[in-house]
């Protein structure tokens, strides 16, 4: 799949094609393995998001100009 193909899928709102691309590439051609990799990645991201730490809003806002 080309970048143009993926951009077109996103522009059309065809996110299933994007999801299949991600799963296929993370799983080295095996979508089931890729799905497991994506699921594990989400779990790790959620662990970080659910930490009870103060939010650094100044950092999130970025440089003030």
N, C-alpha and C positions, 0 to 999 in steps of 0.2 A: 504494500500500500504506500502511496506517496503522500507527502505532506499536503499537496493540493486536494487529494481525495479526502483526507481527514478534515481539512478546513471546510470543504464542501459539506461533509456530513454534519459538522458542527453548525454551519450556517443554516442548514435545513432542519436542524433540531433532531437529527437522526443519531442520538447518543448511543444507541445499541451498537452501531458500527464502531464507534470510538471505544466503547467498553470491550467489544470483542477484540479489537486491535491490542488494547492494553493487556487483556488476559492472555492472548496468544503470545505476545512478546515476553511477558514476564514468565510464562510457562514454557518458554522455548518451543512454541508450536502446539502446546497442549493447553487448551483453554481451562480445563478442570484444575490443573496445577496452577495456572495463572490466577484463577479465582481464589484459590487458597492463599496465594501470595498477597493478593489485594486485601483479602479479609484480615490476614495477620497484620498488614501495614495499617489498616484502619484501627485495629485494636491497639497497636502501639501508639498511634496518634491520639486516640481517645485517652489513654493512660496519661499522656502529657497534658492534654487539655483539662483533665479532671483533677490535676494536682491542686491542692489548696495553697497556692502561692499568690502573693500580691501581684496585681497586674501592673506592668511598667507602661502606663499610658503615654508617657512622654516619648519612650522609645517607639511605641506603636504609631504614634502620630507622625514620627519622623522629624527631620530638621525643620525648625521654624524659620521661615525666611521673611 
